[in-house]
Amino acid sequence: MAVVITVAIVAVVITVAIVATVYARIHCRKKARTAIPEDARNATNQQLDKVSTDDVTIRVEEPYQFPMVRDPQVHYPTMERFLDNIARHKPIRFSPRQIQEFTNNCSNVLGSGAYGVVFKGMFPSEVPVAVKVLTNHFRNKKMEEQFMAEIATIGRTYHANLVRLYGFCFDPSMMALVYEYMENGSLNKVLFDEMREIEWQKLHGIAIGTAKAIAYLHEECEQRIIHYDIKPENILLDHSLNPKVADFGLAKLCNREDSKVTLSGGRGTLGYSAPEVWSRNHPVTHKCDVYSFGIVLLEIVGRRRHFDANLNESRQWLPKWTWDMYKNNELELMLSLCGIEQKHREKAERMAIVALQCVHHSPDVRPVMSDVVKMLEGSMEIIEQHPNPFEDLESFRPNIGLLFGNDEDSNSASRRHISKPPYLVPKGEKEIELATC
């Protein structure tokens, strides 16, 4: 009898030990999540080329807040969460079927242009998205290059003032880009709508946020990113009117050591592109984005387009009018004519002076964007203004008929030659060639 009891006790002890061991191992696996990194699993799936993306679950979260880890016991799972978060921020490849599901069969159109159509969509997690479906992409080398440029640039960045690219679709039947949805559309719709009121502090914040985004692209990315098409249409606003720079179809990656960039034709939008972008006699650098930002900054101050043929000739081209008022010590009067209240004029004057530096005809004189941010914020004294920023440019005789196409899509899908540009032309240059999306 004693032997039977002893055997029973031993059996119970062994069973408990086995259960405890199994429980401990399960607990450890849950705590450490998985021994195989998500990137490794993804790489394996890609190699097999057997896995469909139709059942991908989209998880969109707020930017991850890095915790202060003090307890060694929680260090490992915290690192796992960090690595998972990094993986989630990579653009996802979607199937055409998923794009159709997200957009409810492309039923809600937000806008359209030469590039294609933008639809409002919704992830299964009820996160709203904007889906740009490219048209006429089949065997269109230029559109494919711009598609790749978009993914190669914005797909590798993360900044509060850059629109987020959730994913893309590349298929013989469809090319599409999936972005975060921006409730207030583009800056031009807010800035140039006389019926729409907007607080000056918001406009000031939009200017600073946009400058921070460009500074990040130029100075903080591993490879410098030149946008080439900074304009109000490419600055999107969220529900709180926070700006996010978008549309990287013309963007170019370059090494920081490269002081010049080789272009095959001009890039950008007429009126916002720097003179050197379309001049064959001047090198192009990242300072071309600084010029474009300067034009946008003046438009924010003036709440008007950089050129308005309906105004007196001396006021038609906003940069030149601003310079004339500045050199005559009449900037205060100009700000008053622009409808800026007295309490906001100090910041507005700072913005106007910084803008004049940004649109200087010489790229070397233009400030770097990190200094632009500091000057706009007031943490850095404004650099002394150089003489006339337009001293090397001949008299202004615009061809009004060539100012803009559609405001919603001022770029064209084809190259075009313009004999009389609607802004100042460097001496010796009479033609602009645009190669735009």
C-alpha positions as CSV (number, residue, x, y, z in Angstrom):
1,M,0.0,0.0,0.0
2,A,2.8,2.4,0.9
3,V,4.5,1.6,-2.4
4,V,1.3,2.5,-4.3
5,I,1.0,5.8,-2.5
6,T,4.6,6.6,-3.2
7,V,4.2,5.9,-6.9
8,A,1.1,8.1,-7.0
9,I,2.9,11.0,-5.3
10,V,5.8,10.7,-7.8
11,A,3.4,10.7,-10.7
12,V,1.6,13.8,-9.4
13,V,5.0,15.6,-8.9
14,I,6.1,14.7,-12.4
15,T,2.8,15.8,-13.9
16,V,3.0,19.1,-12.0
17,A,6.5,19.7,-13.2
18,I,5.6,19.0,-16.8
19,V,2.6,21.4,-16.6
20,A,4.8,24.1,-15.0
21,T,7.5,23.7,-17.6
22,V,4.9,24.0,-20.5
23,Y,3.2,27.0,-18.8
24,A,6.6,28.7,-18.3
25,R,7.6,28.2,-22.0
26,I,4.2,29.5,-23.2
27,H,4.5,32.5,-20.9
28,C,8.0,33.3,-22.1
29,R,6.9,33.0,-25.8
30,K,4.0,35.4,-25.1
31,K,6.3,37.8,-23.3
32,A,8.9,37.7,-26.0
33,R,6.3,37.5,-28.7
34,T,8.1,35.5,-31.4
35,A,11.7,34.5,-32.0
36,I,11.4,35.2,-35.7
37,P,11.6,39.0,-36.6
38,E,8.7,40.2,-38.7
39,D,11.1,41.4,-41.4
40,A,12.5,37.9,-41.7
41,R,9.1,36.3,-42.1
42,N,8.2,38.9,-44.7
43,A,11.4,38.2,-46.6
44,T,10.6,34.5,-46.6
45,N,7.1,35.1,-47.8
46,Q,8.5,37.3,-50.7
47,Q,10.9,34.6,-51.7
48,L,8.2,31.9,-51.8
49,D,6.1,34.4,-53.9
50,K,3.1,32.3,-52.9
51,V,1.5,34.5,-50.4
52,S,-1.5,36.7,-51.4
53,T,-1.8,40.1,-49.8
54,D,-5.6,40.1,-50.1
55,D,-6.0,39.2,-46.4
56,V,-3.6,41.8,-45.0
57,T,-5.0,43.5,-42.0
58,I,-4.1,47.2,-41.9
59,R,-3.2,48.6,-38.5
60,V,-2.7,52.4,-38.3
61,E,-1.6,53.8,-35.0
62,E,-0.4,57.1,-33.7
63,P,3.4,57.7,-34.0
64,Y,5.1,55.5,-31.5
65,Q,6.1,57.2,-28.2
66,F,9.4,55.7,-27.1
67,P,9.1,54.7,-23.4
68,M,11.8,55.2,-20.8
69,V,12.8,51.7,-19.9
70,R,14.3,51.2,-16.4
71,D,13.3,47.7,-15.5
72,P,15.6,45.1,-17.2
73,Q,12.8,42.6,-17.2
74,V,10.6,44.6,-19.5
75,H,13.4,45.7,-21.9
76,Y,13.1,42.8,-24.4
77,P,9.3,43.0,-25.0
78,T,9.6,46.8,-25.3
79,M,12.3,46.4,-28.0
80,E,10.0,43.9,-29.8
81,R,7.2,46.5,-29.8
82,F,9.6,49.1,-31.2
83,L,10.7,46.8,-34.0
84,D,7.1,45.8,-34.8
85,N,6.2,49.5,-35.0
86,I,9.1,50.2,-37.4
87,A,7.9,47.4,-39.7
88,R,4.3,48.7,-39.7
89,H,5.5,52.1,-41.0
90,K,6.9,50.5,-44.2
91,P,4.6,51.0,-47.3
92,I,2.5,47.9,-47.9
93,R,1.9,46.4,-51.3
94,F,-1.8,46.0,-52.0
95,S,-3.7,44.1,-54.6
96,P,-6.1,45.7,-57.1
97,R,-8.9,43.9,-55.3
98,Q,-8.0,45.5,-52.0
99,I,-7.9,48.9,-53.6
100,Q,-11.4,48.3,-54.9
101,E,-12.5,47.3,-51.5
102,F,-10.9,50.3,-49.8
103,T,-12.6,52.7,-52.2
104,N,-15.9,51.0,-52.5
105,N,-15.2,50.3,-56.1
106,C,-13.8,53.8,-56.6
107,S,-17.1,55.5,-55.9
108,N,-16.0,58.7,-53.9
109,V,-14.0,61.0,-56.1
110,L,-11.9,63.7,-54.3
111,G,-10.2,65.1,-57.4
112,S,-8.6,64.4,-60.7
113,G,-5.9,65.6,-63.1
114,A,-3.6,64.5,-65.9
115,Y,-2.0,61.9,-63.5
116,G,-5.3,60.1,-62.8
117,V,-8.0,60.2,-60.1
118,V,-7.9,60.5,-56.3
119,F,-10.6,58.6,-54.4
120,K,-11.5,58.7,-50.7
121,G,-11.3,55.2,-49.1
122,M,-11.5,53.4,-45.8
123,F,-9.3,50.7,-44.3
124,P,-11.1,47.8,-42.6
125,S,-10.0,49.4,-39.3
126,E,-12.1,52.5,-40.4
127,V,-9.1,54.7,-40.9
128,P,-9.8,57.1,-43.9
129,V,-7.4,57.1,-46.8
130,A,-6.8,58.9,-50.1
131,V,-6.1,56.6,-53.0
132,K,-4.5,58.0,-56.1
133,V,-5.2,55.7,-59.0
134,L,-2.9,56.5,-62.0
135,T,-4.4,56.4,-65.5
136,N,-2.7,55.7,-68.8
137,H,0.2,54.1,-66.9
138,F,0.6,51.0,-69.1
139,R,4.0,51.2,-70.8
140,N,4.3,54.9,-69.7
141,K,7.9,55.1,-68.7
142,K,7.6,58.6,-67.3
143,M,4.7,57.8,-65.1
144,E,6.4,54.7,-63.8
145,E,9.5,56.8,-63.0
146,Q,7.4,59.2,-61.0
147,F,5.6,56.3,-59.3
148,M,8.9,54.9,-58.2
149,A,10.2,58.3,-57.1
150,E,7.1,58.7,-54.8
151,I,7.7,55.3,-53.1
152,A,11.5,55.7,-53.0
153,T,11.3,59.1,-51.2
154,I,8.2,59.4,-49.1
155,G,8.1,55.7,-48.5
156,R,11.4,55.9,-46.6
157,T,10.6,59.0,-44.5
158,Y,8.6,59.8,-41.4
159,H,7.9,63.3,-40.3
160,A,4.9,65.1,-38.7
161,N,4.8,67.5,-41.6
162,L,5.1,64.9,-44.5
163,V,2.0,63.1,-45.7
164,R,2.2,59.4,-44.9
165,L,2.3,56.8,-47.6
166,Y,0.5,53.7,-46.3
167,G,1.1,51.6,-49.4
168,F,0.8,51.1,-53.1
169,C,-0.5,48.9,-55.8
170,F,1.6,47.9,-58.8
171,D,-0.1,45.6,-61.2
172,P,-0.7,45.3,-64.9
173,S,-4.3,46.3,-64.3
174,M,-3.6,49.1,-61.8
175,M,-1.1,51.5,-60.4
176,A,-2.2,53.3,-57.2
177,L,-0.8,55.1,-54.1
178,V,-2.5,55.0,-50.8
179,Y,-2.0,58.0,-48.5
180,E,-3.4,59.2,-45.2
181,Y,-6.5,61.3,-45.7
182,M,-6.2,65.0,-45.1
183,E,-9.6,66.5,-44.1
184,N,-9.0,70.1,-45.2
185,G,-7.5,69.4,-48.6
186,S,-4.7,71.5,-50.0
187,L,-3.5,74.9,-48.9
188,N,-4.6,76.7,-52.1
189,K,-8.2,75.9,-51.3
190,V,-7.9,77.6,-47.9
191,L,-5.5,80.4,-48.9
192,F,-7.2,81.8,-52.0
193,D,-10.8,81.4,-51.0
194,E,-12.0,84.9,-50.0
195,M,-15.1,83.4,-48.3
196,R,-13.0,81.2,-46.0
197,E,-11.7,82.7,-42.8
198,I,-8.5,81.4,-41.2
199,E,-6.7,82.8,-38.2
200,W,-3.3,84.4,-38.8
201,Q,-1.7,82.2,-36.1
202,K,-2.8,79.2,-38.2
203,L,-1.2,80.6,-41.3
204,H,2.0,81.3,-39.4
205,G,2.0,77.7,-38.2
206,I,1.4,76.4,-41.7
207,A,4.4,78.3,-42.9
208,I,6.7,77.0,-40.1
209,G,5.4,73.4,-40.4
210,T,6.0,73.4,-44.2
211,A,9.5,74.8,-43.6
212,K,10.3,72.1,-41.1
213,A,9.2,69.4,-43.6
214,I,11.6,70.8,-46.3
215,A,14.4,71.1,-43.8
216,Y,13.9,67.5,-42.9
217,L,14.1,66.4,-46.5
218,H,17.2,68.5,-47.2
219,E,19.2,68.1,-43.9
220,E,18.0,65.2,-41.8
221,C,17.4,62.3,-44.2
222,E,20.3,59.8,-44.9
223,Q,20.1,60.9,-48.5
224,R,19.0,64.4,-49.3
225,I,15.6,64.6,-51.0
226,I,14.9,67.5,-53.4
227,H,11.1,67.9,-53.9
228,Y,11.1,70.2,-57.0
229,D,7.5,71.0,-56.8
230,I,6.7,72.9,-53.6
231,K,3.5,74.9,-54.1
232,P,0.2,75.4,-52.2
233,E,-1.5,72.5,-54.1
234,N,1.1,70.1,-52.7
235,I,0.8,71.3,-49.1
236,L,-2.1,69.3,-47.5
237,L,-3.9,70.3,-44.3
238,D,-5.3,67.9,-41.7
239,H,-8.4,68.5,-39.5
240,S,-6.4,70.9,-37.3
241,L,-4.9,72.7,-40.3
242,N,-1.5,71.2,-39.7
243,P,0.5,71.2,-43.0
244,K,1.9,68.1,-44.6
245,V,4.0,68.2,-47.8
246,A,2.8,65.8,-50.4
247,D,3.3,64.7,-54.1
248,F,6.9,63.4,-54.4
249,G,6.5,62.4,-58.1
250,L,9.2,64.8,-59.2
251,A,11.4,64.3,-56.1
252,K,15.0,63.2,-56.5
253,L,17.4,61.4,-54.0
254,C,21.0,62.6,-53.9
255,N,24.0,62.2,-51.8
256,R,24.8,65.0,-49.3
257,E,28.2,65.3,-50.9
258,D,26.7,66.2,-54.3
259,S,26.6,70.0,-54.5
260,K,24.8,69.9,-58.0
261,V,22.1,67.8,-59.5
262,T,21.8,66.9,-63.2
263,L,18.3,67.4,-64.7
264,S,17.0,66.3,-68.1
265,G,14.8,69.3,-68.7
266,G,13.0,71.6,-66.2
267,R,10.9,70.3,-63.3
268,G,8.1,71.8,-61.3
269,T,5.3,74.3,-61.8
270,L,5.5,77.6,-63.7
271,G,5.9,80.5,-61.3
272,Y,7.2,78.3,-58.4
273,S,10.2,76.8,-60.0
274,A,13.5,78.5,-59.3
275,P,15.2,80.3,-62.3
276,E,18.1,77.8,-62.3
277,V,15.8,74.8,-62.7
278,W,14.9,75.9,-66.3
279,S,18.1,77.7,-67.1
280,R,20.7,75.8,-69.0
281,N,23.6,77.9,-67.7
282,H,23.2,77.4,-63.9
283,P,23.7,74.4,-61.7
284,V,20.7,73.1,-59.7
285,T,20.9,72.3,-56.0
286,H,18.5,71.7,-53.2
287,K,18.2,75.5,-52.9
288,C,15.6,75.3,-55.7
289,D,13.1,74.1,-53.1
290,V,14.0,77.2,-50.9
291,Y,13.0,79.4,-53.8
292,S,9.7,77.7,-54.2
293,F,9.0,77.9,-50.5
294,G,9.8,81.6,-50.6
295,I,7.1,82.1,-53.3
296,V,4.6,80.1,-51.1
297,L,5.6,82.2,-48.1
298,L,4.8,85.4,-49.9
299,E,1.4,84.0,-51.0
300,I,0.6,83.1,-47.4
301,V,1.4,86.7,-46.3
302,G,-0.5,88.3,-49.2
303,R,-3.4,85.7,-49.3
304,R,-3.1,85.9,-53.1
305,R,-1.4,84.2,-56.0
306,H,2.2,85.3,-56.8
307,F,0.9,86.9,-60.0
308,D,-2.4,88.7,-60.5
309,A,-3.0,90.4,-63.8
310,N,-6.0,92.2,-62.4
311,L,-3.9,94.4,-60.2
312,N,-1.9,97.5,-61.0
313,E,1.3,96.6,-62.9
314,S,3.6,97.5,-60.0
315,R,1.7,95.0,-57.8
316,Q,1.1,92.2,-60.3
317,W,4.1,90.1,-59.4
318,L,4.1,89.7,-55.6
319,P,7.8,89.1,-55.0
320,K,8.8,92.3,-56.9
321,W,6.1,94.3,-55.2
322,T,7.2,93.1,-51.8
323,W,10.8,94.0,-52.6
324,D,9.8,97.5,-53.8
325,M,7.8,98.1,-50.6
326,Y,10.7,96.8,-48.4
327,K,13.4,98.9,-50.0
328,N,11.1,102.0,-49.7
329,N,10.5,101.2,-46.0
330,E,6.8,100.7,-46.8
331,L,6.4,97.1,-45.8
332,E,4.0,98.1,-43.0
333,L,1.8,99.7,-45.7
334,M,1.9,96.6,-47.8
335,L,0.9,94.4,-44.9
336,S,-2.0,96.7,-44.2
337,L,-3.1,96.4,-47.8
338,C,-3.0,92.7,-47.5
339,G,-5.5,92.9,-44.6
340,I,-3.1,91.8,-41.8
341,E,-4.1,93.2,-38.4
342,Q,-1.6,95.3,-36.4
343,K,-1.1,92.7,-33.8
344,H,0.2,90.2,-36.4
345,R,2.3,92.5,-38.5
346,E,5.6,91.8,-36.7
347,K,5.4,88.1,-37.6
348,A,4.1,88.9,-41.0
349,E,7.0,91.4,-41.6
350,R,9.5,88.7,-40.5
351,M,7.8,86.2,-43.0
352,A,8.0,88.7,-45.9
353,I,11.7,89.5,-45.3
354,V,12.6,85.8,-45.0
355,A,10.7,85.1,-48.2
356,L,12.7,87.8,-50.0
357,Q,15.9,86.0,-49.0
358,C,14.5,82.7,-50.2
359,V,13.6,84.0,-53.7
360,H,17.0,85.6,-54.3
361,H,18.1,85.0,-57.9
362,S,21.4,83.4,-56.6
363,P,21.0,80.0,-55.0
364,D,24.1,80.5,-52.9
365,V,22.5,83.5,-51.2
366,R,19.4,81.7,-50.2
367,P,19.4,80.4,-46.6
368,V,19.2,76.8,-45.7
369,M,15.8,75.6,-44.6
370,S,16.8,74.9,-41.0
371,D,17.8,78.6,-40.7
372,V,14.5,79.6,-42.4
373,V,12.6,77.6,-39.6
374,K,14.6,79.4,-36.9
375,M,14.0,82.9,-38.4
376,L,10.3,82.3,-38.8
377,E,10.1,81.0,-35.2
378,G,12.0,84.0,-34.0
379,S,14.8,82.0,-32.4
380,M,17.4,83.4,-34.9
381,E,18.0,86.9,-36.0
382,I,17.1,87.6,-39.6
383,I,20.2,87.4,-41.8
384,E,21.0,90.8,-43.3
385,Q,19.1,91.2,-46.6
386,H,21.3,91.3,-49.6
387,P,20.9,93.9,-52.3
388,N,18.1,93.6,-54.9
389,P,17.3,89.9,-55.1
390,F,16.3,90.4,-58.7
391,E,19.3,92.5,-59.9
392,D,20.3,90.0,-62.6
393,L,16.8,89.7,-64.0
394,E,15.5,91.8,-66.9
395,S,12.3,93.8,-66.9
396,F,9.1,92.0,-66.2
397,R,6.7,91.7,-69.2
398,P,4.4,88.8,-68.5
399,N,2.4,86.8,-71.0
400,I,-0.8,86.6,-69.0
401,G,-2.3,83.9,-71.2
402,L,0.4,81.4,-70.1
403,L,0.1,81.9,-66.3
404,F,-1.8,78.8,-65.2
405,G,-3.7,75.8,-66.4
406,N,-6.0,74.2,-64.0
407,D,-5.3,75.3,-60.5
408,E,-6.0,71.8,-59.3
409,D,-3.4,70.4,-61.6
410,S,-1.1,73.1,-62.9
411,N,1.4,70.5,-64.2
412,S,0.9,68.9,-67.6
413,A,1.4,65.3,-68.6
414,S,3.6,66.3,-71.5
415,R,6.5,68.6,-72.2
416,R,5.7,72.0,-73.5
417,H,7.7,75.1,-74.6
418,I,6.8,78.5,-73.3
419,S,8.2,81.5,-75.1
420,K,7.3,84.2,-72.5
421,P,7.3,83.0,-68.9
422,P,5.0,84.9,-66.5
423,Y,7.9,86.0,-64.3
424,L,11.4,87.4,-64.5
425,V,13.7,85.7,-66.9
426,P,17.5,85.5,-66.5
427,K,19.4,87.5,-69.1
428,G,20.0,85.4,-72.2
429,E,17.2,82.9,-71.4
430,K,13.9,83.1,-73.3
431,E,12.5,79.6,-73.0
432,I,11.3,77.2,-70.3
433,E,11.0,73.5,-70.8
434,L,8.7,71.8,-68.4
435,A,8.8,68.1,-67.7
436,T,6.1,67.6,-65.2
437,C,3.6,65.1,-63.9
